[in-house]
Amino acid sequence: MTEQSAPALKEIFNVERLHHIATEMTAVYPAFDAKGFLKHANSGLAQLSVMQRMARVSESLHAVIPLDYAQTLKLLYALAPRLNSAFVSLFLPHFVASYGRDDFNRSMAALKYFTTFGSAEFAIRHFLLHDFQRTLAVMQEWSLDDNEHVRRLASEGSRPRLPWSFRLAEVQVNPELCASILDNLKADGSLYVRKSVANHLNDITKDHPEWVLSLIEGWNLDNPHTAWIARHALRSLIKQGNTRALTIMGAGARAEVKIHDLKVTPAVINLGERIELSFSLESTAAVPQKLVVDYAIDYVKSAGHSAKKVFKLKTLTLGAGEHLSIRREQHIRELTTRRHYPGRHSVHVLVNGERLGSAEFELRA
């Protein structure tokens, strides 16, 4: 059976969705020019990316609503709970970032409200660019809010390397600027918030790994929420075999294990097929040991050289003399972030950052 392709992400903002927005806008504002809105929003829609379509909705509303910013915000407040998609609601904070930068207090209140329906992580960054200290002070207050969506916005919106957005140069240079936000959230009870804090810290490891390591070394990792953040925040450093990161996770010592029956099957594949990595670990230690097990693939590149990509397998405690069988399937297919080229690909098993065994598969032209 062939796999059915998922709809393009940009189709979240398709013609049907635009009609939904127009219908709900008319319900809260009977004088709404739905025809004008749809004409403006649909122009060249097919050529626009998902984020461009989101921006187009915001721009189209502004083009046809003959009210000032404060009056329009009241309508958007009423519209927000009527929208049938959390992602679609991103056009609401986009409107705030586009037209409300000179009305700071009203705009901060609007972003705090709109983020509960989806997220305002992209919009808040424009205010950080415009007035960094004033905006950051508000976000520090948000990090103590009762609502998990608001707390997450404090962390996610201030990430130095937020995907799909521009980098925050000030935070990238000096992560200490957001330290109070991260400290307030380091044991947050919401997984939604903890994921953001971990991703924020993982961003920082790209520029200031020692800062993150020192920060986490000062945390109480007996708290399971804090330990979860630490583990996920250090994932890039752990993949690199960073000794301090592995030590924080209790896996800094050299693994006392043997690897058996390592193989990759099938040995030859076509693009779009799957491989299975399988092996077993045997503990040679006299006591239980904490192990971080990863694997890496040396992907063949267009010029013939290879580039390593590390993938997580599992973190575990292996008892004295214990055996453990591990299997992992991976789909070798084209991605927006990775192109594949024919040739021999090596697969390596890494335990506590050390390469313990390798196997290969051939990708056909």
C-alpha positions in Angstrom: 0.0 0.0 0.0 1.4 3.4 -0.9 1.5 6.1 1.8 -0.9 9.0 1.2 0.8 12.3 1.3 -0.3 14.7 4.1 -1.8 18.0 3.0 0.7 20.8 2.8 0.8 22.8 6.1 -0.1 26.0 4.3 -3.5 24.4 3.5 -4.5 25.2 7.1 -5.2 28.6 5.5 -7.2 27.4 2.5 -10.2 28.9 0.8 -12.6 27.1 3.1 -10.8 28.4 6.2 -10.9 32.0 4.9 -14.7 31.6 4.5 -14.9 30.4 8.1 -13.0 33.4 9.3 -15.2 35.7 7.2 -18.4 34.0 8.6 -17.3 34.3 12.2 -16.1 37.8 11.8 -19.5 38.8 10.4 -21.1 37.1 13.4 -19.3 39.5 15.8 -19.3 42.5 13.4 -22.4 42.5 11.1 -21.0 45.5 9.1 -17.9 43.4 8.2 -17.0 43.5 4.5 -16.7 39.8 4.0 -16.6 40.1 0.2 -13.7 42.6 0.3 -11.9 40.5 2.9 -12.1 37.3 0.8 -11.0 39.1 -2.3 -7.9 40.6 -0.6 -7.1 37.3 1.3 -7.4 35.1 -1.8 -5.3 37.1 -4.1 -2.3 35.0 -5.1 -3.0 32.5 -2.2 -1.6 29.5 -4.0 1.9 31.0 -4.2 2.0 31.9 -0.5 3.7 29.9 2.3 1.9 29.0 5.5 3.3 32.0 7.4 2.6 34.4 4.5 -1.0 33.2 4.4 -1.3 33.8 8.1 0.1 37.3 7.6 -2.3 37.8 4.7 -5.3 37.2 6.9 -4.1 39.9 9.4 -3.5 42.3 6.6 -6.8 41.6 4.9 -8.7 42.3 8.1 -6.9 45.6 8.6 -7.6 46.5 5.0 -11.4 46.2 5.3 -12.2 47.1 8.9 -12.6 50.9 9.0 -12.0 51.2 12.8 -9.1 52.2 14.9 -6.7 49.7 16.6 -8.5 49.7 20.0 -12.0 49.2 18.4 -10.7 46.4 16.1 -9.1 44.6 19.0 -12.4 44.4 20.7 -13.8 42.6 17.7 -10.8 40.2 17.5 -11.3 39.4 21.2 -14.8 38.3 20.4 -13.6 36.4 17.3 -10.8 34.4 19.0 -13.0 31.8 20.8 -15.0 31.2 17.6 -12.1 30.1 15.4 -11.9 26.4 14.6 -8.1 26.0 14.7 -5.4 26.9 17.2 -2.9 27.4 14.5 -5.2 29.7 12.5 -5.5 31.9 15.6 -1.9 33.0 15.0 -3.1 35.8 12.8 -4.6 37.5 15.9 -1.3 38.2 17.6 0.2 39.0 14.1 -2.4 41.8 13.9 -1.2 43.1 17.3 2.5 43.0 16.2 1.7 44.7 12.9 -0.6 47.5 14.1 -0.2 47.8 17.8 3.4 48.5 18.5 2.6 52.1 19.5 0.0 51.0 22.0 2.2 49.0 24.3 0.0 48.2 27.3 -3.1 47.4 25.2 -1.0 45.2 22.9 0.6 43.3 25.8 -2.8 42.5 27.2 -4.0 41.4 23.8 -1.0 39.0 23.3 -1.6 37.6 26.8 -5.2 36.9 25.8 -4.7 35.6 22.3 -1.9 33.2 23.3 -4.4 31.1 25.2 -6.1 30.2 21.9 -2.9 29.2 20.0 0.4 31.1 20.6 1.8 34.6 20.4 5.4 33.5 20.3 6.1 35.1 16.9 4.4 38.3 17.6 6.0 39.1 21.0 9.4 39.0 19.3 8.6 42.2 17.3 8.0 44.0 20.6 11.3 42.6 22.0 13.0 44.2 18.9 11.1 47.4 19.4 11.5 47.9 23.1 13.5 45.0 24.6 13.7 45.9 28.3 10.1 47.0 28.6 8.8 43.9 26.8 11.1 41.5 28.8 9.8 42.9 32.1 6.3 42.0 31.1 7.4 38.5 30.0 9.1 38.0 33.4 5.7 38.7 35.0 4.1 36.3 32.6 6.5 33.5 33.7 4.6 33.6 37.1 1.1 33.6 35.6 -1.5 31.0 36.6 -2.2 30.1 32.9 0.3 27.6 31.4 -0.1 29.2 27.9 1.0 32.6 29.3 3.9 31.0 31.2 5.0 29.2 28.0 4.9 32.4 26.0 7.4 33.9 28.4 9.9 31.2 27.6 9.0 30.4 24.0 8.8 34.0 22.9 12.2 34.8 24.3 14.0 31.8 22.8 17.2 33.0 21.0 16.7 30.7 18.0 12.9 30.2 17.7 12.2 28.2 14.5 10.2 30.1 11.8 11.3 33.4 13.3 14.3 35.7 13.4 16.9 35.3 16.1 17.0 37.5 19.2 20.6 38.8 18.9 20.6 40.3 22.4 19.6 37.0 24.0 21.9 35.0 21.8 24.8 37.1 23.0 23.8 37.2 26.6 21.5 34.4 27.8 21.6 35.8 31.3 18.9 38.3 30.2 16.3 35.5 30.3 17.7 33.7 33.3 14.9 34.8 35.7 12.3 33.5 33.3 14.0 30.1 33.1 14.5 30.0 36.8 10.8 30.7 37.5 9.8 27.8 35.1 12.5 25.2 35.9 10.1 23.0 37.9 6.9 23.9 36.1 4.0 21.4 36.5 3.0 21.8 32.9 4.6 19.6 30.2 3.7 22.3 27.7 5.8 24.8 29.6 8.7 22.4 30.4 9.1 21.5 26.7 9.5 25.2 25.9 12.1 25.8 28.7 14.1 22.8 27.5 14.0 24.0 23.9 15.0 27.5 25.1 18.0 26.0 26.9 18.9 23.8 24.0 19.0 26.9 21.8 21.5 28.5 24.2 23.7 25.4 24.0 24.5 26.3 20.4 26.2 29.5 21.5 26.9 29.1 25.3 27.1 25.5 26.3 29.1 26.1 29.4 26.5 28.6 30.6 23.7 26.1 30.3 25.8 23.3 31.9 26.7 25.6 34.9 23.1 26.6 35.3 21.7 23.0 35.3 24.5 21.8 37.6 23.1 24.2 40.2 19.5 22.8 39.9 17.9 20.3 42.2 17.5 17.3 39.8 15.7 15.3 42.5 12.6 17.2 41.3 11.2 15.1 38.4 10.0 18.2 36.5 13.4 19.8 36.7 15.2 16.6 35.8 12.9 16.3 32.7 13.9 19.8 31.5 17.6 19.1 32.1 17.5 15.9 30.1 15.8 17.5 27.1 17.8 20.7 27.4 21.1 18.9 27.1 20.0 16.6 24.2 22.3 18.3 21.7 25.3 18.2 24.0 24.6 14.6 24.9 24.5 13.7 21.2 27.9 15.3 20.9 29.2 13.2 23.7 29.8 16.2 26.0 31.2 14.8 29.2 29.7 17.4 31.6 26.2 16.9 30.1 26.5 13.1 30.3 27.7 13.5 33.9 24.7 15.6 34.8 22.6 12.7 33.5 24.5 10.2 35.6 26.2 8.7 32.5 29.5 10.4 32.6 31.6 7.3 33.2 32.8 5.1 30.3 30.2 2.4 29.7 31.2 -1.1 30.7 29.3 -3.0 28.0 29.7 -5.2 25.0 27.7 -4.9 21.9 26.5 -8.0 20.1 24.7 -8.9 16.8 24.8 -5.3 15.4 23.2 -5.2 12.0 21.3 -2.9 9.7 18.7 -4.6 7.5 18.1 -4.6 4.6 21.7 -4.1 3.4 20.5 -2.3 0.2 17.5 0.0 -0.1 15.9 2.5 -2.4 15.0 6.0 -1.3 11.6 5.9 0.5 12.2 2.5 2.1 13.1 1.8 5.8 16.0 0.3 7.6 16.1 -1.5 10.9 19.0 -1.1 13.3 19.2 -4.0 15.8 21.8 -5.0 18.4 22.1 -6.2 22.0 24.0 -4.7 24.9 25.7 -6.9 27.6 26.8 -5.3 30.8 30.2 -6.2 32.0 30.0 -4.2 35.2 29.6 -5.5 38.7 27.0 -2.9 39.5 24.1 -1.2 37.7 25.1 1.6 35.4 23.3 4.5 33.8 23.6 4.5 30.0 22.7 7.0 27.3 22.3 5.1 24.0 22.2 6.9 20.7 22.9 6.1 17.1 24.4 8.2 14.3 24.1 7.9 10.5 26.9 9.2 8.2 24.8 10.6 5.4 26.4 10.7 2.0 26.4 14.3 0.6 26.3 15.6 -2.9 30.1 16.1 -3.1 30.7 12.5 -2.0 31.7 13.3 1.6 29.6 12.4 4.6 27.9 14.3 7.4 26.9 12.8 10.7 23.4 13.1 12.2 22.9 11.7 15.7 19.5 10.3 16.8 18.3 9.5 20.3 17.6 5.9 21.2 17.1 5.6 25.0 18.4 6.4 28.4 18.4 3.4 30.8 19.9 1.7 33.7 21.5 -1.7 32.9 22.0 -4.1 35.7 25.1 -6.1 36.4 25.5 -8.7 33.8 22.2 -7.8 32.2 21.5 -8.2 28.5 19.2 -5.8 26.5 18.0 -6.1 22.9 17.4 -2.8 21.1 15.7 -2.3 17.7 15.0 1.0 15.9 13.3 1.5 12.5 14.1 4.5 10.4 12.5 5.8 7.2 15.1 6.9 4.6 13.1 9.6 2.7 13.5 13.1 1.5 12.8 15.9 4.0 12.8 19.6 3.8 15.8 19.6 6.1 17.7 16.7 4.5 18.4 15.4 1.0 19.7 11.9 0.4 22.3 10.8 -2.1 23.2 7.3 -3.2 26.1 5.5 -1.7 27.3 3.6 1.4 26.0 5.0 4.7 27.6 4.0 8.0 25.5 3.6 11.1 27.2 3.9 14.5 26.0 2.9 18.0 27.0 5.4 20.7 26.9 4.6 24.4 27.7 7.4 26.9 29.1 9.3 23.9 31.5 6.6 22.8 31.2 4.7 19.5 31.0 1.0 20.3 30.0 -0.5 16.9 29.2 0.3 13.3 27.2 -1.3 10.4 26.4 -0.1 6.9 23.6 0.0 4.3 23.7 1.0 0.6 21.3 3.5 -0.8 20.7 2.9 -4.5 20.8 5.6 -7.0 
